[in-house]
Amino acid sequence: MKRVPIFLLPVIFLTITSCDLFNQSAFLQPLSGTWNWERTYGGFIGETIDADSVDYTQKLIINDEGEAFLYRNDELRVAYAIKFEKPEWHEQKTWIFYPKKDSSIQSYVSTLQNGKLVLMNACTDCYTLYFSKK
């Protein structure tokens, strides 16, 4: 078995981690930025809540480090870690939003096109949130 010279280990490590960081920001690029809430649909009774019909605002901020933050009236409601993978309940790879605290429901991006993002909660009778790019 051949040994790798010890001085090459930092180079190998940097190469592997830098490729991972590049891939991370590449898969997040379409999501990054501030998204304004337009409406929410779902729940047990299938209600629709339009942003202009309530006295609060919501926004979703997604950074290049794989994190998302959902705010209501500028107060943080949920912080997420984002991964690009294929969940068992979805037919293809998508962005999965994993809550950083166990008190929230996992969500995933079902649609991302033309400056619109649809974020669905991964449960029965849960909500779907619609956002537009700021």
N, CA, C and O atoms as CSV, one atom per row, in Angstrom:
chain,resi,resn,atom,element,x,y,z
A,1,MET,N,N,0.837,-1.173,0.000
A,1,MET,CA,C,0.000,0.000,0.000
A,1,MET,C,C,0.888,1.244,0.000
A,1,MET,O,O,1.819,1.361,0.797
A,2,LYS,N,N,0.582,2.163,-0.904
A,2,LYS,CA,C,1.363,3.396,-0.988
A,2,LYS,C,C,0.866,4.389,0.050
A,2,LYS,O,O,-0.327,4.467,0.343
A,3,ARG,N,N,1.794,5.131,0.587
A,3,ARG,CA,C,1.457,6.158,1.562
A,3,ARG,C,C,1.437,7.526,0.889
A,3,ARG,O,O,2.220,7.807,-0.019
A,4,VAL,N,N,0.533,8.354,1.352
A,4,VAL,CA,C,0.469,9.723,0.861
A,4,VAL,C,C,1.407,10.565,1.722
A,4,VAL,O,O,1.327,10.530,2.950
A,5,PRO,N,N,2.290,11.316,1.080
A,5,PRO,CA,C,3.176,12.172,1.873
A,5,PRO,C,C,2.353,13.120,2.751
A,5,PRO,O,O,1.353,13.683,2.307
A,6,ILE,N,N,2.778,13.281,3.968
A,6,ILE,CA,C,2.033,14.068,4.957
A,6,ILE,C,C,1.811,15.509,4.517
A,6,ILE,O,O,0.786,16.101,4.853
A,7,PHE,N,N,2.745,16.081,3.776
A,7,PHE,CA,C,2.576,17.473,3.342
A,7,PHE,C,C,1.466,17.624,2.309
A,7,PHE,O,O,1.005,18.743,2.082
A,8,LEU,N,N,1.019,16.543,1.676
A,8,LEU,CA,C,-0.072,16.619,0.704
A,8,LEU,C,C,-1.452,16.554,1.352
A,8,LEU,O,O,-2.443,16.910,0.715
A,9,LEU,N,N,-1.536,16.114,2.580
A,9,LEU,CA,C,-2.838,15.992,3.238
A,9,LEU,C,C,-3.596,17.318,3.310
A,9,LEU,O,O,-4.789,17.334,3.007
A,10,PRO,N,N,-2.965,18.430,3.695
A,10,PRO,CA,C,-3.722,19.699,3.695
A,10,PRO,C,C,-4.217,20.091,2.297
A,10,PRO,O,O,-5.310,20.640,2.158
A,11,VAL,N,N,-3.428,19.813,1.281
A,11,VAL,CA,C,-3.836,20.136,-0.093
A,11,VAL,C,C,-5.049,19.301,-0.484
A,11,VAL,O,O,-6.002,19.819,-1.067
A,12,ILE,N,N,-5.014,18.023,-0.168
A,12,ILE,CA,C,-6.145,17.133,-0.477
A,12,ILE,C,C,-7.387,17.593,0.276
A,12,ILE,O,O,-8.478,17.657,-0.291
A,13,PHE,N,N,-7.217,17.911,1.548
A,13,PHE,CA,C,-8.344,18.370,2.365
A,13,PHE,C,C,-8.962,19.648,1.789
A,13,PHE,O,O,-10.182,19.743,1.661
A,14,LEU,N,N,-8.135,20.617,1.448
A,14,LEU,CA,C,-8.639,21.872,0.884
A,14,LEU,C,C,-9.341,21.656,-0.451
A,14,LEU,O,O,-10.352,22.296,-0.738
A,15,THR,N,N,-8.806,20.763,-1.256
A,15,THR,CA,C,-9.426,20.467,-2.544
A,15,THR,C,C,-10.814,19.875,-2.354
A,15,THR,O,O,-11.763,20.281,-3.025
A,16,ILE,N,N,-10.931,18.932,-1.456
A,16,ILE,CA,C,-12.222,18.285,-1.218
A,16,ILE,C,C,-13.222,19.267,-0.634
A,16,ILE,O,O,-14.359,19.329,-1.100
A,17,THR,N,N,-12.828,20.033,0.372
A,17,THR,CA,C,-13.769,20.955,1.002
A,17,THR,C,C,-14.115,22.128,0.102
A,17,THR,O,O,-15.251,22.602,0.130
A,18,SER,N,N,-13.182,22.605,-0.685
A,18,SER,CA,C,-13.512,23.732,-1.573
A,18,SER,C,C,-14.477,23.292,-2.660
A,18,SER,O,O,-15.348,24.069,-3.051
A,19,CYS,N,N,-14.348,22.082,-3.154
A,19,CYS,CA,C,-15.311,21.579,-4.139
A,19,CYS,C,C,-16.688,21.480,-3.512
A,19,CYS,O,O,-17.685,21.811,-4.153
A,20,ASP,N,N,-16.756,21.029,-2.264
A,20,ASP,CA,C,-18.022,20.921,-1.574
A,20,ASP,C,C,-18.646,22.302,-1.382
A,20,ASP,O,O,-19.850,22.467,-1.579
A,21,LEU,N,N,-17.853,23.282,-1.004
A,21,LEU,CA,C,-18.370,24.630,-0.832
A,21,LEU,C,C,-18.864,25.213,-2.148
A,21,LEU,O,O,-19.883,25.903,-2.185
A,22,PHE,N,N,-18.135,24.934,-3.232
A,22,PHE,CA,C,-18.566,25.410,-4.541
A,22,PHE,C,C,-19.916,24.800,-4.905
A,22,PHE,O,O,-20.823,25.507,-5.343
A,23,ASN,N,N,-20.048,23.484,-4.724
A,23,ASN,CA,C,-21.310,22.822,-5.039
A,23,ASN,C,C,-22.441,23.349,-4.166
A,23,ASN,O,O,-23.568,23.502,-4.636
A,24,GLN,N,N,-22.148,23.627,-2.902
A,24,GLN,CA,C,-23.149,24.156,-1.980
A,24,GLN,C,C,-23.707,25.475,-2.496
A,24,GLN,O,O,-24.925,25.634,-2.582
A,25,SER,N,N,-22.848,26.416,-2.838
A,25,SER,CA,C,-23.360,27.707,-3.285
A,25,SER,C,C,-23.998,27.604,-4.664
A,25,SER,O,O,-24.923,28.357,-4.967
A,26,ALA,N,N,-23.525,26.692,-5.502
A,26,ALA,CA,C,-24.115,26.523,-6.833
A,26,ALA,C,C,-25.558,26.025,-6.730
A,26,ALA,O,O,-26.426,26.501,-7.462
A,27,PHE,N,N,-25.823,25.080,-5.840
A,27,PHE,CA,C,-27.188,24.570,-5.742
A,27,PHE,C,C,-28.108,25.557,-5.025
A,27,PHE,O,O,-29.328,25.482,-5.170
A,28,LEU,N,N,-27.531,26.482,-4.253
A,28,LEU,CA,C,-28.342,27.476,-3.552
A,28,LEU,C,C,-28.586,28.741,-4.357
A,28,LEU,O,O,-29.472,29.527,-4.023
A,29,GLN,N,N,-27.817,28.945,-5.405
A,29,GLN,CA,C,-27.895,30.199,-6.164
A,29,GLN,C,C,-29.318,30.578,-6.582
A,29,GLN,O,O,-29.695,31.739,-6.422
A,30,PRO,N,N,-30.122,29.655,-7.108
A,30,PRO,CA,C,-31.478,30.061,-7.508
A,30,PRO,C,C,-32.361,30.494,-6.334
A,30,PRO,O,O,-33.328,31.232,-6.524
A,31,LEU,N,N,-32.031,30.036,-5.124
A,31,LEU,CA,C,-32.845,30.346,-3.952
A,31,LEU,C,C,-32.405,31.600,-3.208
A,31,LEU,O,O,-33.221,32.272,-2.577
A,32,SER,N,N,-31.126,31.911,-3.281
A,32,SER,CA,C,-30.553,32.974,-2.451
A,32,SER,C,C,-31.254,34.311,-2.648
A,32,SER,O,O,-31.593,34.706,-3.763
A,33,GLY,N,N,-31.457,34.990,-1.527
A,33,GLY,CA,C,-32.063,36.312,-1.566
A,33,GLY,C,C,-33.234,36.425,-0.619
A,33,GLY,O,O,-33.447,35.573,0.244
A,34,THR,N,N,-33.989,37.494,-0.795
A,34,THR,CA,C,-35.158,37.756,0.043
A,34,THR,C,C,-36.421,37.487,-0.766
A,34,THR,O,O,-36.568,37.961,-1.893
A,35,TRP,N,N,-37.315,36.729,-0.179
A,35,TRP,CA,C,-38.577,36.348,-0.803
A,35,TRP,C,C,-39.725,36.924,0.018
A,35,TRP,O,O,-39.779,36.734,1.233
A,36,ASN,N,N,-40.638,37.622,-0.640
A,36,ASN,CA,C,-41.798,38.215,0.036
A,36,ASN,C,C,-42.991,37.264,-0.035
A,36,ASN,O,O,-43.284,36.686,-1.082
A,37,TRP,N,N,-43.654,37.121,1.072
A,37,TRP,CA,C,-44.815,36.243,1.170
A,37,TRP,C,C,-46.007,36.849,0.431
A,37,TRP,O,O,-46.307,38.033,0.585
A,38,GLU,N,N,-46.684,36.025,-0.372
A,38,GLU,CA,C,-47.882,36.462,-1.097
A,38,GLU,C,C,-49.154,35.867,-0.519
A,38,GLU,O,O,-50.156,36.560,-0.340
A,39,ARG,N,N,-49.099,34.561,-0.227
A,39,ARG,CA,C,-50.284,33.897,0.331
A,39,ARG,C,C,-49.895,32.540,0.905
A,39,ARG,O,O,-48.815,32.009,0.649
A,40,THR,N,N,-50.823,32.004,1.692
A,40,THR,CA,C,-50.688,30.670,2.263
A,40,THR,C,C,-51.970,29.915,1.950
A,40,THR,O,O,-53.065,30.474,2.008
A,41,TYR,N,N,-51.822,28.658,1.623
A,41,TYR,CA,C,-52.992,27.822,1.339
A,41,TYR,C,C,-52.844,26.505,2.090
A,41,TYR,O,O,-51.738,25.986,2.236
A,42,GLY,N,N,-53.975,25.962,2.569
A,42,GLY,CA,C,-53.949,24.622,3.147
A,42,GLY,C,C,-54.619,24.548,4.493
A,42,GLY,O,O,-55.565,25.277,4.790
A,43,GLY,N,N,-54.097,23.641,5.300
A,43,GLY,CA,C,-54.708,23.378,6.590
A,43,GLY,C,C,-55.863,22.416,6.451
A,43,GLY,O,O,-56.195,21.976,5.350
A,44,PHE,N,N,-56.461,22.100,7.554
A,44,PHE,CA,C,-57.555,21.127,7.589
A,44,PHE,C,C,-58.729,21.534,6.715
A,44,PHE,O,O,-59.360,20.682,6.089
A,45,ILE,N,N,-59.031,22.837,6.664
A,45,ILE,CA,C,-60.193,23.293,5.890
A,45,ILE,C,C,-59.819,23.856,4.519
A,45,ILE,O,O,-60.696,24.311,3.784
A,46,GLY,N,N,-58.540,23.835,4.165
A,46,GLY,CA,C,-58.126,24.327,2.857
A,46,GLY,C,C,-58.311,25.821,2.685
A,46,GLY,O,O,-58.760,26.274,1.632
A,47,GLU,N,N,-57.975,26.583,3.695
A,47,GLU,CA,C,-58.156,28.028,3.626
A,47,GLU,C,C,-57.036,28.712,2.854
A,47,GLU,O,O,-55.928,28.186,2.744
A,48,THR,N,N,-57.337,29.879,2.326
A,48,THR,CA,C,-56.345,30.723,1.662
A,48,THR,C,C,-56.216,32.017,2.456
A,48,THR,O,O,-57.209,32.670,2.778
A,49,ILE,N,N,-54.967,32.374,2.764
A,49,ILE,CA,C,-54.691,33.623,3.467
A,49,ILE,C,C,-53.814,34.462,2.547
A,49,ILE,O,O,-52.664,34.109,2.285
A,50,ASP,N,N,-54.351,35.564,2.060
A,50,ASP,CA,C,-53.598,36.472,1.194
A,50,ASP,C,C,-52.856,37.501,2.043
A,50,ASP,O,O,-53.359,37.955,3.071
A,51,ALA,N,N,-51.664,37.858,1.602
A,51,ALA,CA,C,-50.849,38.815,2.342
A,51,ALA,C,C,-51.549,40.154,2.536
A,51,ALA,O,O,-51.378,40.798,3.571
A,52,ASP,N,N,-52.334,40.579,1.550
A,52,ASP,CA,C,-53.002,41.880,1.676
A,52,ASP,C,C,-54.287,41.825,2.508
A,52,ASP,O,O,-54.951,42.847,2.683
A,53,SER,N,N,-54.642,40.640,3.022
A,53,SER,CA,C,-55.856,40.527,3.826
A,53,SER,C,C,-55.575,40.390,5.322
A,53,SER,O,O,-56.506,40.228,6.111
A,54,VAL,N,N,-54.303,40.453,5.720
A,54,VAL,CA,C,-53.928,40.311,7.128
A,54,VAL,C,C,-53.074,41.501,7.563
A,54,VAL,O,O,-52.579,42.264,6.734
A,55,ASP,N,N,-52.913,41.642,8.867
A,55,ASP,CA,C,-52.154,42.781,9.390
A,55,ASP,C,C,-50.712,42.421,9.739
A,55,ASP,O,O,-50.131,43.013,10.648
A,56,TYR,N,N,-50.140,41.471,9.038
A,56,TYR,CA,C,-48.741,41.106,9.247
A,56,TYR,C,C,-48.076,40.815,7.904
A,56,TYR,O,O,-48.745,40.595,6.895
A,57,THR,N,N,-46.767,40.820,7.917
A,57,THR,CA,C,-45.989,40.470,6.724
A,57,THR,C,C,-45.113,39.271,7.057
A,57,THR,O,O,-44.822,38.992,8.220
A,58,GLN,N,N,-44.706,38.580,6.019
A,58,GLN,CA,C,-43.764,37.485,6.180
A,58,GLN,C,C,-42.731,37.580,5.062
A,58,GLN,O,O,-43.027,38.035,3.957
A,59,LYS,N,N,-41.533,37.149,5.369
A,59,LYS,CA,C,-40.502,37.064,4.342
A,59,LYS,C,C,-39.601,35.885,4.663
A,59,LYS,O,O,-39.470,35.461,5.811
A,60,LEU,N,N,-38.991,35.378,3.616
A,60,LEU,CA,C,-38.069,34.255,3.713
A,60,LEU,C,C,-36.732,34.741,3.181
A,60,LEU,O,O,-36.634,35.167,2.030
A,61,ILE,N,N,-35.701,34.679,4.017
A,61,ILE,CA,C,-34.364,35.089,3.599
A,61,ILE,C,C,-33.494,33.842,3.518
A,61,ILE,O,O,-33.392,33.075,4.476
A,62,ILE,N,N,-32.870,33.652,2.361
A,62,ILE,CA,C,-32.031,32.480,2.125
A,62,ILE,C,C,-30.626,32.960,1.799
A,62,ILE,O,O,-30.431,33.779,0.900
A,63,ASN,N,N,-29.651,32.445,2.533
A,63,ASN,CA,C,-28.270,32.863,2.301
A,63,ASN,C,C,-27.485,31.795,1.539
A,63,ASN,O,O,-28.001,30.709,1.275
A,64,ASP,N,N,-26.252,32.103,1.192
A,64,ASP,CA,C,-25.406,31.187,0.420
A,64,ASP,C,C,-24.775,30.092,1.266
A,64,ASP,O,O,-24.084,29.223,0.735
A,65,GLU,N,N,-25.001,30.121,2.567
A,65,GLU,CA,C,-24.429,29.112,3.457
A,65,GLU,C,C,-25.382,27.953,3.709
A,65,GLU,O,O,-25.098,27.087,4.537
A,66,GLY,N,N,-26.505,27.927,3.006
A,66,GLY,CA,C,-27.451,26.828,3.167
A,66,GLY,C,C,-28.397,27.015,4.342
A,66,GLY,O,O,-28.825,26.043,4.965
A,67,GLU,N,N,-28.719,28.263,4.640
A,67,GLU,CA,C,-29.643,28.552,5.724
A,67,GLU,C,C,-30.790,29.410,5.202
A,67,GLU,O,O,-30.621,30.225,4.295
A,68,ALA,N,N,-31.961,29.203,5.803
A,68,ALA,CA,C,-33.129,30.023,5.475
A,68,ALA,C,C,-33.759,30.486,6.777
A,68,ALA,O,O,-33.724,29.787,7.790
A,69,PHE,N,N,-34.341,31.686,6.727
A,69,PHE,CA,C,-34.944,32.277,7.911
A,69,PHE,C,C,-36.311,32.829,7.539
A,69,PHE,O,O,-36.429,33.684,6.662
A,70,LEU,N,N,-37.335,32.335,8.210
A,70,LEU,CA,C,-38.698,32.800,7.967
A,70,LEU,C,C,-39.066,33.797,9.063
A,70,LEU,O,O,-39.022,33.489,10.254
A,71,TYR,N,N,-39.433,35.015,8.619
A,71,TYR,CA,C,-39.774,36.095,9.545
A,71,TYR,C,C,-41.243,36.453,9.412
A,71,TYR,O,O,-41.810,36.407,8.320
A,72,ARG,N,N,-41.848,36.808,10.524
A,72,ARG,CA,C,-43.179,37.412,10.518
A,72,ARG,C,C,-43.036,38.750,11.227
A,72,ARG,O,O,-42.618,38.812,12.383
A,73,ASN,N,N,-43.391,39.830,10.516
A,73,ASN,CA,C,-43.199,41.192,11.051
A,73,ASN,C,C,-41.777,41.387,11.564
A,73,ASN,O,O,-41.574,41.944,12.643
A,74,ASP,N,N,-40.813,40.937,10.808
A,74,ASP,CA,C,-39.391,41.078,11.122
A,74,ASP,C,C,-38.952,40.340,12.389
A,74,ASP,O,O,-37.872,40.606,12.916
A,75,GLU,N,N,-39.769,39.429,12.872
A,75,GLU,CA,C,-39.398,38.590,14.015
A,75,GLU,C,C,-39.166,37.169,13.508
A,75,GLU,O,O,-40.018,36.591,12.834
A,76,LEU,N,N,-38.011,36.621,13.839
A,76,LEU,CA,C,-37.665,35.279,13.364
A,76,LEU,C,C,-38.643,34.247,13.910
A,76,LEU,O,O,-38.856,34.145,15.118
A,77,ARG,N,N,-39.238,33.479,12.986
A,77,ARG,CA,C,-40.179,32.408,13.367
A,77,ARG,C,C,-39.521,31.038,13.296
A,77,ARG,O,O,-39.639,30.232,14.219
A,78,VAL,N,N,-38.811,30.777,12.168
A,78,VAL,CA,C,-38.179,29.476,11.970
A,78,VAL,C,C,-36.854,29.666,11.245
A,78,VAL,O,O,-36.762,30.433,10.286
A,79,ALA,N,N,-35.831,28.962,11.712
A,79,ALA,CA,C,-34.537,28.915,11.020
A,79,ALA,C,C,-34.384,27.508,10.452
A,79,ALA,O,O,-34.677,26.521,11.126
A,80,TYR,N,N,-33.922,27.427,9.207
A,80,TYR,CA,C,-33.793,26.150,8.512
A,80,TYR,C,C,-32.358,25.925,8.038
A,80,TYR,O,O,-31.611,26.872,7.792
A,81,ALA,N,N,-31.995,24.650,7.918
A,81,ALA,CA,C,-30.807,24.237,7.174
A,81,ALA,C,C,-31.339,23.642,5.873
A,81,ALA,O,O,-32.300,22.873,5.896
A,82,ILE,N,N,-30.727,23.989,4.736
A,82,ILE,CA,C,-31.229,23.552,3.429
A,82,ILE,C,C,-30.301,22.504,2.834
A,82,ILE,O,O,-29.078,22.639,2.885
A,83,LYS,N,N,-30.896,21.459,2.268
A,83,LYS,CA,C,-30.144,20.441,1.534
A,83,LYS,C,C,-30.852,20.184,0.209
A,83,LYS,O,O,-32.073,20.302,0.107
A,84,PHE,N,N,-30.067,19.834,-0.795
A,84,PHE,CA,C,-30.629,19.499,-2.111
A,84,PHE,C,C,-30.573,17.990,-2.246
A,84,PHE,O,O,-29.496,17.419,-2.418
A,85,GLU,N,N,-31.731,17.335,-2.169
A,85,GLU,CA,C,-31.776,15.872,-2.194
A,85,GLU,C,C,-33.149,15.387,-2.637
A,85,GLU,O,O,-34.071,16.180,-2.825
A,86,LYS,N,N,-33.272,14.083,-2.798
A,86,LYS,CA,C,-34.541,13.501,-3.199
A,86,LYS,C,C,-35.200,12.846,-1.994
A,86,LYS,O,O,-34.749,11.802,-1.523
A,87,PRO,N,N,-36.264,13.459,-1.498
A,87,PRO,CA,C,-36.982,12.839,-0.385
A,87,PRO,C,C,-37.844,11.689,-0.887
A,87,PRO,O,O,-38.165,11.632,-2.074
A,88,GLU,N,N,-38.219,10.781,-0.007
A,88,GLU,CA,C,-39.014,9.623,-0.428
A,88,GLU,C,C,-40.415,10.008,-0.893
A,88,GLU,O,O,-41.033,9.255,-1.645
A,89,TRP,N,N,-40.933,11.165,-0.463
A,89,TRP,CA,C,-42.283,11.559,-0.845
A,89,TRP,C,C,-42.336,12.413,-2.108
A,89,TRP,O,O,-43.420,12.832,-2.514
A,90,HIS,N,N,-41.195,12.680,-2.737
A,90,HIS,CA,C,-41.161,13.554,-3.911
A,90,HIS,C,C,-40.514,12.800,-5.063
A,90,HIS,O,O,-39.644,11.959,-4.838
A,91,GLU,N,N,-40.922,13.085,-6.286
A,91,GLU,CA,C,-40.449,12.327,-7.445
A,91,GLU,C,C,-39.047,12.703,-7.923
A,91,GLU,O,O,-38.450,11.961,-8.704
A,92,GLN,N,N,-38.517,13.821,-7.480
A,92,GLN,CA,C,-37.187,14.244,-7.931
A,92,GLN,C,C,-36.471,15.020,-6.832
A,92,GLN,O,O,-37.046,15.332,-5.789
A,93,LYS,N,N,-35.203,15.322,-7.093
A,93,LYS,CA,C,-34.436,16.116,-6.127
A,93,LYS,C,C,-35.039,17.498,-6.004
A,93,LYS,O,O,-35.535,18.071,-6.975
A,94,THR,N,N,-34.988,18.021,-4.792
A,94,THR,CA,C,-35.476,19.371,-4.544
A,94,THR,C,C,-34.774,19.922,-3.308
A,94,THR,O,O,-33.992,19.218,-2.668
A,95,TRP,N,N,-35.048,21.156,-2.979
A,95,TRP,CA,C,-34.461,21.769,-1.793
A,95,TRP,C,C,-35.322,21.415,-0.587
A,95,TRP,O,O,-36.514,21.722,-0.558
A,96,ILE,N,N,-34.724,20.775,0.395
A,96,ILE,CA,C,-35.429,20.405,1.621
A,96,ILE,C,C,-35.011,21.388,2.715
A,96,ILE,O,O,-33.823,21.643,2.913
A,97,PHE,N,N,-35.990,21.926,3.411
A,97,PHE,CA,C,-35.755,22.870,4.499
A,97,PHE,C,C,-35.929,22.118,5.815
A,97,PHE,O,O,-37.049,21.785,6.204
A,98,TYR,N,N,-34.825,21.854,6.492
A,98,TYR,CA,C,-34.852,21.156,7.770
A,98,TYR,C,C,-34.847,22.185,8.899
A,98,TYR,O,O,-33.909,22.975,9.003
A,99,PRO,N,N,-35.873,22.190,9.741
A,99,PRO,CA,C,-35.889,23.138,10.861
A,99,PRO,C,C,-34.696,22.890,11.787
A,99,PRO,O,O,-34.325,21.747,12.052
A,100,LYS,N,N,-34.113,23.972,12.267
A,100,LYS,CA,C,-32.973,23.834,13.178
A,100,LYS,C,C,-33.425,23.462,14.584
A,100,LYS,O,O,-32.618,23.019,15.401
A,101,LYS,N,N,-34.716,23.641,14.871
A,101,LYS,CA,C,-35.298,23.191,16.135
A,101,LYS,C,C,-36.405,22.208,15.807
A,101,LYS,O,O,-37.066,22.336,14.777
A,102,ASP,N,N,-36.610,21.242,16.662
A,102,ASP,CA,C,-37.586,20.188,16.401
A,102,ASP,C,C,-39.041,20.636,16.427
A,102,ASP,O,O,-39.931,19.858,16.082
A,103,SER,N,N,-39.294,21.861,16.826
A,103,SER,CA,C,-40.668,22.315,16.981
A,103,SER,C,C,-41.361,22.657,15.663
A,103,SER,O,O,-42.561,22.928,15.652
A,104,SER,N,N,-40.630,22.647,14.568
A,104,SER,CA,C,-41.213,23.030,13.285
A,104,SER,C,C,-41.292,21.839,12.337
A,104,SER,O,O,-40.639,20.816,12.539
A,105,ILE,N,N,-42.098,21.997,11.312
A,105,ILE,CA,C,-42.320,20.948,10.323
A,105,ILE,C,C,-41.337,21.112,9.173
A,105,ILE,O,O,-41.058,22.227,8.730
A,106,GLN,N,N,-40.820,19.994,8.700
A,106,GLN,CA,C,-39.937,19.999,7.539
A,106,GLN,C,C,-40.709,20.504,6.326
A,106,GLN,O,O,-41.902,20.233,6.187
A,107,SER,N,N,-40.030,21.235,5.454
A,107,SER,CA,C,-40.667,21.782,4.258
A,107,SER,C,C,-39.791,21.505,3.046
A,107,SER,O,O,-38.622,21.146,3.184
A,108,TYR,N,N,-40.359,21.673,1.866
A,108,TYR,CA,C,-39.584,21.505,0.641
A,108,TYR,C,C,-40.105,22.438,-0.443
A,108,TYR,O,O,-41.262,22.859,-0.425
A,109,VAL,N,N,-39.222,22.751,-1.385
A,109,VAL,CA,C,-39.591,23.613,-2.504
A,109,VAL,C,C,-40.254,22.753,-3.568
A,109,VAL,O,O,-39.636,21.837,-4.110
A,110,SER,N,N,-41.513,23.050,-3.866
A,110,SER,CA,C,-42.207,22.289,-4.907
A,110,SER,C,C,-42.107,22.976,-6.258
A,110,SER,O,O,-42.144,22.313,-7.294
A,111,THR,N,N,-41.980,24.296,-6.259
A,111,THR,CA,C,-41.881,25.047,-7.509
A,111,THR,C,C,-40.926,26.220,-7.318
A,111,THR,O,O,-40.961,26.912,-6.301
A,112,LEU,N,N,-40.079,26.425,-8.311
A,112,LEU,CA,C,-39.196,27.591,-8.339
A,112,LEU,C,C,-39.060,28.015,-9.796
A,112,LEU,O,O,-38.310,27.407,-10.559
A,113,GLN,N,N,-39.790,29.064,-10.179
A,113,GLN,CA,C,-39.700,29.560,-11.550
A,113,GLN,C,C,-40.258,30.965,-11.645
A,113,GLN,O,O,-41.170,31.342,-10.909
A,114,ASN,N,N,-39.700,31.726,-12.558
A,114,ASN,CA,C,-40.157,33.085,-12.850
A,114,ASN,C,C,-40.280,33.955,-11.601
A,114,ASN,O,O,-41.251,34.696,-11.450
A,115,GLY,N,N,-39.300,33.865,-10.710
A,115,GLY,CA,C,-39.322,34.696,-9.519
A,115,GLY,C,C,-40.352,34.298,-8.489
A,115,GLY,O,O,-40.675,35.085,-7.599
A,116,LYS,N,N,-40.871,33.090,-8.592
A,116,LYS,CA,C,-41.867,32.577,-7.645
A,116,LYS,C,C,-41.319,31.327,-6.976
A,116,LYS,O,O,-40.697,30.483,-7.622
A,117,LEU,N,N,-41.557,31.218,-5.674
A,117,LEU,CA,C,-41.116,30.065,-4.901
A,117,LEU,C,C,-42.311,29.529,-4.127
A,117,LEU,O,O,-43.007,30.283,-3.446
A,118,VAL,N,N,-42.547,28.225,-4.232
A,118,VAL,CA,C,-43.633,27.580,-3.495
A,118,VAL,C,C,-42.997,26.633,-2.487
A,118,VAL,O,O,-42.294,25.693,-2.857
A,119,LEU,N,N,-43.252,26.890,-1.221
A,119,LEU,CA,C,-42.673,26.116,-0.125
A,119,LEU,C,C,-43.794,25.334,0.548
A,119,LEU,O,O,-44.710,25.918,1.127
A,120,MET,N,N,-43.713,24.008,0.469
A,120,MET,CA,C,-44.754,23.145,1.020
A,120,MET,C,C,-44.267,22.477,2.300
A,120,MET,O,O,-43.127,22.019,2.384
A,121,ASN,N,N,-45.150,22.429,3.293
A,121,ASN,CA,C,-44.863,21.658,4.493
A,121,ASN,C,C,-45.025,20.181,4.159
A,121,ASN,O,O,-45.937,19.800,3.424
A,122,ALA,N,N,-44.145,19.359,4.697
A,122,ALA,CA,C,-44.148,17.928,4.383
A,122,ALA,C,C,-45.010,17.166,5.388
A,122,ALA,O,O,-44.499,16.380,6.186
A,123,CYS,N,N,-46.311,17.403,5.340
A,123,CYS,CA,C,-47.244,16.666,6.191
A,123,CYS,C,C,-48.651,16.795,5.605
A,123,CYS,O,O,-48.908,17.641,4.748
A,124,THR,N,N,-49.540,15.953,6.077
A,124,THR,CA,C,-50.924,15.998,5.630
A,124,THR,C,C,-51.629,17.171,6.296
A,124,THR,O,O,-51.377,17.466,7.465
A,125,ASP,N,N,-52.499,17.832,5.570
A,125,ASP,CA,C,-53.270,18.972,6.072
A,125,ASP,C,C,-52.388,20.109,6.580
A,125,ASP,O,O,-52.774,20.835,7.497
A,126,CYS,N,N,-51.231,20.262,5.998
A,126,CYS,CA,C,-50.350,21.368,6.369
A,126,CYS,C,C,-50.477,22.479,5.339
A,126,CYS,O,O,-51.376,22.458,4.497
A,127,TYR,N,N,-49.593,23.425,5.409
A,127,TYR,CA,C,-49.721,24.627,4.593
A,127,TYR,C,C,-48.695,24.696,3.472
A,127,TYR,O,O,-47.616,24.109,3.550
A,128,THR,N,N,-49.060,25.422,2.440
A,128,THR,CA,C,-48.182,25.758,1.333
A,128,THR,C,C,-48.056,27.269,1.313
A,128,THR,O,O,-49.054,27.990,1.304
A,129,LEU,N,N,-46.807,27.743,1.307
A,129,LEU,CA,C,-46.549,29.183,1.307
A,129,LEU,C,C,-46.039,29.604,-0.064
A,129,LEU,O,O,-45.193,28.934,-0.656
A,130,TYR,N,N,-46.557,30.713,-0.559
A,130,TYR,CA,C,-46.174,31.249,-1.865
A,130,TYR,C,C,-45.400,32.552,-1.664
A,130,TYR,O,O,-45.831,33.445,-0.934
A,131,PHE,N,N,-44.243,32.638,-2.331
A,131,PHE,CA,C,-43.380,33.803,-2.204
A,131,PHE,C,C,-42.997,34.322,-3.585
A,131,PHE,O,O,-43.008,33.574,-4.562
A,132,SER,N,N,-42.659,35.607,-3.659
A,132,SER,CA,C,-42.091,36.187,-4.868
A,132,SER,C,C,-40.777,36.846,-4.491
A,132,SER,O,O,-40.594,37.313,-3.367
A,133,LYS,N,N,-39.857,36.875,-5.463
A,133,LYS,CA,C,-38.518,37.420,-5.225
A,133,LYS,C,C,-38.590,38.937,-5.096
A,133,LYS,O,O,-39.242,39.612,-5.892
A,134,LYS,N,N,-37.915,39.451,-4.092
A,134,LYS,CA,C,-37.903,40.894,-3.827
A,134,LYS,C,C,-37.008,41.594,-4.826
A,134,LYS,O,O,-36.861,42.815,-4.774
